[in-house]
Amino acid sequence: MPKLDFSTDDQAAIVARVRDYFLSEFELDVGRFEAEAMLEFFAKEIGAHFYNRGLYDAQAVITNQIDAINDAIYQLEQAPGV
């Protein structure tokens, strides 16, 4: 999995959400550096699973659209004159 490449604003927002989550769920005040390290860890360890699932979901959408197009083309076919 490639290194995270979030904008500075996006990374700050994600880190803030991680910190808020740990504070509200576990009453644990996590610092910015710790939250950044957790983000990097989770991205490295499980990020590929989420990425691959996203690819699988996108492929399913495209497959459904292709099937719909094929059906529409089939409906346009005309019977040859006999």
C-alpha positions, -999 to 999 in steps of 0.1 A, spaced: 0 0 0 15 34 -10 22 60 17 -8 81 26 -11 112 4 -38 133 20 -37 170 18 -26 188 50 -62 198 57 -76 163 51 -49 147 74 -56 173 101 -93 165 99 -87 128 101 -63 131 130 -88 153 148 -115 127 143 -92 99 156 -84 120 187 -121 128 193 -131 92 189 -106 80 215 -116 108 239 -153 101 236 -152 63 235 -124 56 258 -118 88 277 -83 87 264 -66 120 254 -45 110 225 -19 135 212 -16 146 176 16 126 170 0 94 185 -31 99 164 -10 103 132 10 72 141 -23 53 145 -36 65 112 -4 54 95 -6 20 113 -42 13 103 -36 25 67 -6 1 64 -22 -28 82 -58 -28 69 -60 0 43 -56 -25 15 -87 -44 26 -108 -12 23 -91 -2 -9 -97 -37 -25 -134 -36 -13 -138 -2 -30 -124 -17 -62 -147 -47 -59 -178 -24 -54 -168 -2 -83 -164 -32 -105 -199 -44 -95 -214 -10 -104 -196 -10 -138 -207 -46 -145 -243 -37 -138 -241 -7 -161 -226 -28 -189 -253 -54 -185 -280 -26 -188 -263 -12 -219 -262 -47 -235 -299 -52 -227 -307 -18 -243 -287 -27 -274 -304 -60 -276 -338 -43 -275 -328 -21 -305 -323 -52 -327 -347 -55 -355 -359 -88 -371 -345 -92 -406 -371 -92 -434 -383 -126 -444 
